[in-house]
Amino acid sequence: MIDLFELLKAFILGFVEGMTEFAPVSSTGHLIIVDDMWLKSEEFLGKYPANTFKIVIQLGSILAVVVVFWKRLLSLVGLYKIDGKKMNKRFNLFHVFVGMLPAVVLGFAFKDYIDDYLFRIETVIAALIIGAILMIGADKLGPKRPRVKTLDQITYPQAFAVGIVQCLSLWPGFSRSGATISGGVLFGMNHRTAADFTFIMAVPIMMGASLVSVLKNWEYMTMDHLSFYIVGFVSAFVFALLSIRFFLALISKVKLMPFAIYRLVLAVVLVVLIYL
């Protein structure tokens, strides 16, 4: 039986996931930091179920994306029209497919390696720094007047190029949104369009990753874990819903630089706490 303190841990981890999933600061990195250094859910769940929990609560964040982007998502499968016309005049499911393909292939190829070796504080610190450098580079080197200002202007080569950059997010701490928004900006999108594409593309890829992780680690999970997972899921959904709307309103104004600075500061703080 899970006590209230364990459920509070699940709520806190859901909060961290929801608030950081769609900001370019790495939700997985923050979960590893908060959990490994403080909450230590692995002591209760076990190593592999704890890693699975960190992935599965992302489904709460994904549900928040579905709520925010439901019109666009339904339009992709022809189930929603505005004024008698399909909402997506150009942007379609194939854009999403070519964007997610590189990360899906590499994710399947290196899943075991990632689970066994990259879910650590040290690798997160390195990812925070390198991801920050990429984000600063995107803001500095991206076109001053982006050609792509809406989803419907994204080309297939651009979607694939962003998908290549997204592969960096397989490294815990790098950040999926940080990688893909940076890639989108470097390849001619404005920040808001890159963010929209990032969030929509996250729906199938994160759902797939969660399903694979659950099936792989099913033998390690018990009904005793169910309430822990439910609390984390609901917490992630509520806080992700709040953070998505805030981030989308903010990203066009501040771009990526403030988030890159935050990542660098966080990396320095972690180095001091761990090594000094």
BELZI-V731256 format. One record per residue. RES is the residue in one letter. OMEGA is omega in radians with two decimals (* if undefined). NEAR is the number of other C-alpha atoms within 8 Angstrom. D_LAST is the distance of its C-alpha to the last C-alpha in Angstrom with 1 decimal. Layout:
BEGIN
res=RES omega=OMEGA near=NEAR d_last=D_LAST
res=RES omega=OMEGA near=NEAR d_last=D_LAST
END
This chain:
BEGIN
res=M omega=-3.12 near=3 d_last=38.9
res=I omega=3.12 near=9 d_last=35.8
res=D omega=-3.06 near=6 d_last=35.1
res=L omega=3.13 near=6 d_last=34.3
res=F omega=3.10 near=6 d_last=30.6
res=E omega=3.11 near=9 d_last=30.4
res=L omega=3.05 near=12 d_last=32.5
res=L omega=3.06 near=8 d_last=30.3
res=K omega=-3.14 near=10 d_last=27.4
res=A omega=3.12 near=12 d_last=29.8
res=F omega=-3.14 near=12 d_last=30.7
res=I omega=3.13 near=10 d_last=27.2
res=L omega=3.05 near=13 d_last=26.5
res=G omega=3.07 near=17 d_last=29.8
res=F omega=3.14 near=12 d_last=28.9
res=V omega=3.12 near=12 d_last=25.7
res=E omega=-3.07 near=17 d_last=27.9
res=G omega=-3.08 near=20 d_last=30.7
res=M omega=-3.04 near=14 d_last=28.9
res=T omega=-3.05 near=14 d_last=26.8
res=E omega=-3.01 near=15 d_last=29.3
res=F omega=2.91 near=13 d_last=31.3
res=A omega=-3.06 near=12 d_last=28.8
res=P omega=-3.11 near=14 d_last=27.2
res=V omega=3.11 near=17 d_last=23.6
res=S omega=3.08 near=17 d_last=24.0
res=S omega=3.14 near=15 d_last=25.1
res=T omega=3.10 near=13 d_last=24.2
res=G omega=3.14 near=14 d_last=20.6
res=H omega=3.09 near=13 d_last=20.4
res=L omega=3.12 near=12 d_last=22.2
res=I omega=-3.14 near=12 d_last=19.8
res=I omega=-3.08 near=10 d_last=16.8
res=V omega=-3.06 near=10 d_last=18.8
res=D omega=-3.07 near=11 d_last=20.4
res=D omega=-3.07 near=10 d_last=17.8
res=M omega=-3.01 near=8 d_last=15.2
res=W omega=-2.97 near=7 d_last=18.0
res=L omega=3.06 near=8 d_last=21.6
res=K omega=3.13 near=9 d_last=21.7
res=S omega=-3.14 near=11 d_last=25.2
res=E omega=3.13 near=9 d_last=25.2
res=E omega=3.13 near=7 d_last=25.7
res=F omega=-3.03 near=6 d_last=28.9
res=L omega=-2.94 near=10 d_last=30.2
res=G omega=-3.00 near=10 d_last=29.0
res=K omega=-3.02 near=8 d_last=27.1
res=Y omega=3.03 near=8 d_last=29.8
res=P omega=3.11 near=12 d_last=31.4
res=A omega=3.07 near=11 d_last=28.0
res=N omega=3.11 near=9 d_last=27.6
res=T omega=3.10 near=12 d_last=31.2
res=F omega=-3.13 near=9 d_last=30.7
res=K omega=3.13 near=10 d_last=28.1
res=I omega=-3.05 near=12 d_last=30.9
res=V omega=-3.14 near=14 d_last=33.9
res=I omega=3.01 near=14 d_last=32.9
res=Q omega=3.09 near=15 d_last=32.9
res=L omega=3.04 near=13 d_last=36.7
res=G omega=3.09 near=16 d_last=36.5
res=S omega=3.13 near=15 d_last=35.1
res=I omega=3.08 near=13 d_last=37.7
res=L omega=3.08 near=9 d_last=40.4
res=A omega=3.08 near=13 d_last=39.4
res=V omega=3.13 near=14 d_last=39.9
res=V omega=3.13 near=10 d_last=43.3
res=V omega=-3.09 near=8 d_last=44.2
res=V omega=-3.02 near=8 d_last=43.2
res=F omega=-3.00 near=9 d_last=44.7
res=W omega=3.14 near=9 d_last=47.6
res=K omega=-3.13 near=7 d_last=50.3
res=R omega=-3.13 near=10 d_last=48.8
res=L omega=3.10 near=10 d_last=47.9
res=L omega=3.13 near=10 d_last=51.5
res=S omega=-3.13 near=13 d_last=52.9
res=L omega=3.13 near=11 d_last=51.3
res=V omega=3.04 near=7 d_last=53.5
res=G omega=-3.08 near=8 d_last=56.5
res=L omega=3.14 near=7 d_last=56.5
res=Y omega=3.11 near=10 d_last=56.1
res=K omega=3.07 near=10 d_last=58.1
res=I omega=-3.12 near=7 d_last=58.3
res=D omega=3.08 near=4 d_last=61.8
res=G omega=-3.12 near=5 d_last=63.2
res=K omega=3.08 near=6 d_last=60.9
res=K omega=-3.11 near=10 d_last=57.8
res=M omega=-3.10 near=9 d_last=54.6
res=N omega=3.12 near=10 d_last=53.2
res=K omega=-3.12 near=6 d_last=55.5
res=R omega=-3.12 near=6 d_last=53.4
res=F omega=-3.08 near=11 d_last=50.0
res=N omega=-3.07 near=8 d_last=50.6
res=L omega=-3.11 near=8 d_last=49.2
res=F omega=3.02 near=7 d_last=49.1
res=H omega=3.14 near=13 d_last=46.6
res=V omega=-3.11 near=11 d_last=44.3
res=F omega=-3.10 near=8 d_last=45.1
res=V omega=3.11 near=12 d_last=44.4
res=G omega=-3.07 near=14 d_last=41.2
res=M omega=-3.03 near=13 d_last=39.8
res=L omega=-3.09 near=10 d_last=41.3
res=P omega=-3.12 near=13 d_last=38.6
res=A omega=3.11 near=12 d_last=35.8
res=V omega=-3.12 near=9 d_last=38.1
res=V omega=-3.13 near=8 d_last=39.0
res=L omega=3.12 near=9 d_last=35.5
res=G omega=3.10 near=9 d_last=34.3
res=F omega=-3.08 near=7 d_last=37.0
res=A omega=-3.01 near=6 d_last=36.3
res=F omega=-3.08 near=8 d_last=32.6
res=K omega=-3.10 near=8 d_last=32.4
res=D omega=3.13 near=6 d_last=31.6
res=Y omega=3.14 near=8 d_last=28.9
res=I omega=-3.13 near=11 d_last=27.2
res=D omega=-3.01 near=9 d_last=27.4
res=D omega=-2.96 near=7 d_last=26.2
res=Y omega=-3.00 near=7 d_last=23.4
res=L omega=3.11 near=11 d_last=22.3
res=F omega=-3.12 near=11 d_last=21.6
res=R omega=-3.12 near=8 d_last=17.9
res=I omega=-3.07 near=10 d_last=14.7
res=E omega=-3.13 near=6 d_last=13.9
res=T omega=3.09 near=11 d_last=17.4
res=V omega=3.13 near=15 d_last=17.4
res=I omega=3.13 near=12 d_last=14.6
res=A omega=-3.14 near=10 d_last=16.7
res=A omega=3.10 near=12 d_last=19.8
res=L omega=-3.09 near=16 d_last=18.7
res=I omega=-3.10 near=11 d_last=18.2
res=I omega=3.08 near=9 d_last=21.4
res=G omega=3.11 near=13 d_last=23.4
res=A omega=3.12 near=13 d_last=22.6
res=I omega=3.10 near=9 d_last=23.9
res=L omega=-3.12 near=10 d_last=27.0
res=M omega=3.08 near=14 d_last=27.7
res=I omega=3.10 near=11 d_last=27.5
res=G omega=3.12 near=9 d_last=29.8
res=A omega=3.13 near=12 d_last=32.1
res=D omega=-3.08 near=12 d_last=32.5
res=K omega=-3.01 near=6 d_last=33.0
res=L omega=3.11 near=7 d_last=35.2
res=G omega=-3.12 near=12 d_last=37.1
res=P omega=-3.13 near=8 d_last=40.7
res=K omega=3.09 near=4 d_last=41.3
res=R omega=-3.06 near=4 d_last=44.3
res=P omega=3.13 near=11 d_last=43.6
res=R omega=-3.04 near=7 d_last=46.7
res=V omega=-3.07 near=11 d_last=45.8
res=K omega=3.06 near=10 d_last=45.9
res=T omega=3.11 near=7 d_last=46.8
res=L omega=-3.06 near=10 d_last=46.4
res=D omega=3.09 near=8 d_last=50.0
res=Q omega=-3.14 near=9 d_last=49.3
res=I omega=3.09 near=12 d_last=46.7
res=T omega=3.09 near=7 d_last=48.1
res=Y omega=3.08 near=9 d_last=47.6
res=P omega=3.10 near=6 d_last=45.9
res=Q omega=3.13 near=10 d_last=43.4
res=A omega=3.14 near=13 d_last=42.8
res=F omega=3.12 near=14 d_last=42.2
res=A omega=3.08 near=11 d_last=39.9
res=V omega=3.10 near=13 d_last=37.7
res=G omega=3.08 near=15 d_last=37.8
res=I omega=3.14 near=11 d_last=36.4
res=V omega=-3.13 near=10 d_last=33.5
res=Q omega=-3.14 near=15 d_last=33.0
res=C omega=3.11 near=10 d_last=32.3
res=L omega=-3.09 near=10 d_last=28.7
res=S omega=3.03 near=11 d_last=28.2
res=L omega=3.08 near=11 d_last=28.6
res=W omega=-3.11 near=10 d_last=25.0
res=P omega=-3.10 near=14 d_last=23.2
res=G omega=-3.10 near=17 d_last=21.2
res=F omega=3.12 near=18 d_last=23.6
res=S omega=3.09 near=15 d_last=26.1
res=R omega=-3.11 near=13 d_last=29.8
res=S omega=3.09 near=14 d_last=30.9
res=G omega=-3.14 near=14 d_last=28.5
res=A omega=-3.03 near=17 d_last=29.9
res=T omega=3.08 near=15 d_last=33.5
res=I omega=3.08 near=12 d_last=33.7
res=S omega=3.11 near=14 d_last=32.2
res=G omega=3.12 near=13 d_last=34.7
res=G omega=3.14 near=14 d_last=37.5
res=V omega=3.14 near=16 d_last=36.9
res=L omega=-3.11 near=11 d_last=36.7
res=F omega=2.90 near=10 d_last=40.0
res=G omega=3.11 near=11 d_last=41.9
res=M omega=2.95 near=14 d_last=41.4
res=N omega=-3.00 near=13 d_last=40.5
res=H omega=-3.11 near=12 d_last=37.4
res=R omega=3.12 near=10 d_last=39.5
res=T omega=3.10 near=12 d_last=41.5
res=A omega=3.11 near=14 d_last=38.4
res=A omega=3.11 near=12 d_last=36.9
res=D omega=3.14 near=9 d_last=40.2
res=F omega=3.11 near=9 d_last=40.5
res=T omega=-3.07 near=12 d_last=36.9
res=F omega=-3.13 near=11 d_last=37.7
res=I omega=3.14 near=11 d_last=41.1
res=M omega=-3.12 near=11 d_last=39.9
res=A omega=-3.05 near=9 d_last=37.2
res=V omega=-3.11 near=11 d_last=39.9
res=P omega=-3.05 near=7 d_last=41.3
res=I omega=3.14 near=10 d_last=38.2
res=M omega=3.06 near=11 d_last=36.1
res=M omega=3.11 near=10 d_last=39.1
res=G omega=3.14 near=8 d_last=39.5
res=A omega=3.13 near=9 d_last=35.9
res=S omega=-3.13 near=13 d_last=36.1
res=L omega=3.13 near=9 d_last=39.4
res=V omega=-3.12 near=8 d_last=38.3
res=S omega=3.13 near=11 d_last=35.2
res=V omega=-3.13 near=10 d_last=37.4
res=L omega=-3.11 near=7 d_last=40.1
res=K omega=-3.04 near=7 d_last=37.8
res=N omega=-3.08 near=11 d_last=36.0
res=W omega=-3.08 near=7 d_last=39.1
res=E omega=-3.12 near=6 d_last=39.5
res=Y omega=-3.04 near=8 d_last=36.2
res=M omega=3.13 near=9 d_last=37.0
res=T omega=3.10 near=7 d_last=39.3
res=M omega=3.10 near=5 d_last=41.1
res=D omega=-3.12 near=7 d_last=38.7
res=H omega=-2.95 near=10 d_last=36.1
res=L omega=-3.10 near=8 d_last=38.7
res=S omega=3.09 near=9 d_last=38.0
res=F omega=3.13 near=11 d_last=34.2
res=Y omega=-3.11 near=12 d_last=35.0
res=I omega=3.14 near=8 d_last=37.7
res=V omega=3.11 near=12 d_last=35.5
res=G omega=3.14 near=15 d_last=32.7
res=F omega=-3.11 near=14 d_last=35.4
res=V omega=3.12 near=10 d_last=37.2
res=S omega=3.14 near=14 d_last=34.1
res=A omega=-3.14 near=20 d_last=33.0
res=F omega=-3.07 near=16 d_last=36.6
res=V omega=-3.07 near=11 d_last=36.9
res=F omega=3.05 near=12 d_last=33.6
res=A omega=3.12 near=17 d_last=34.1
res=L omega=3.11 near=14 d_last=37.6
res=L omega=-3.03 near=9 d_last=36.3
res=S omega=3.14 near=13 d_last=33.5
res=I omega=-3.11 near=11 d_last=35.8
res=R omega=3.12 near=9 d_last=38.4
res=F omega=-3.09 near=8 d_last=35.8
res=F omega=-3.13 near=10 d_last=34.1
res=L omega=3.09 near=10 d_last=37.5
res=A omega=-3.03 near=8 d_last=38.6
res=L omega=-2.91 near=9 d_last=35.4
res=I omega=-3.14 near=11 d_last=34.8
res=S omega=-3.09 near=10 d_last=37.8
res=K omega=-3.02 near=6 d_last=36.8
res=V omega=-3.11 near=8 d_last=33.1
res=K omega=-2.98 near=10 d_last=32.9
res=L omega=-3.00 near=12 d_last=29.5
res=M omega=-3.14 near=10 d_last=27.6
res=P omega=3.14 near=8 d_last=26.2
res=F omega=3.09 near=11 d_last=24.9
res=A omega=3.11 near=15 d_last=23.3
res=I omega=3.10 near=9 d_last=21.5
res=Y omega=-3.13 near=9 d_last=20.3
res=R omega=-3.13 near=12 d_last=19.0
res=L omega=3.11 near=11 d_last=17.0
res=V omega=3.13 near=8 d_last=15.5
res=L omega=3.13 near=9 d_last=14.8
res=A omega=3.12 near=12 d_last=13.2
res=V omega=3.13 near=8 d_last=10.8
res=V omega=3.14 near=8 d_last=10.1
res=L omega=3.10 near=9 d_last=9.6
res=V omega=3.12 near=10 d_last=7.2
res=V omega=-3.09 near=8 d_last=4.9
res=L omega=-3.01 near=7 d_last=6.1
res=I omega=-2.96 near=6 d_last=6.1
res=Y omega=-3.07 near=5 d_last=3.8
res=L omega=* near=5 d_last=0.0
END
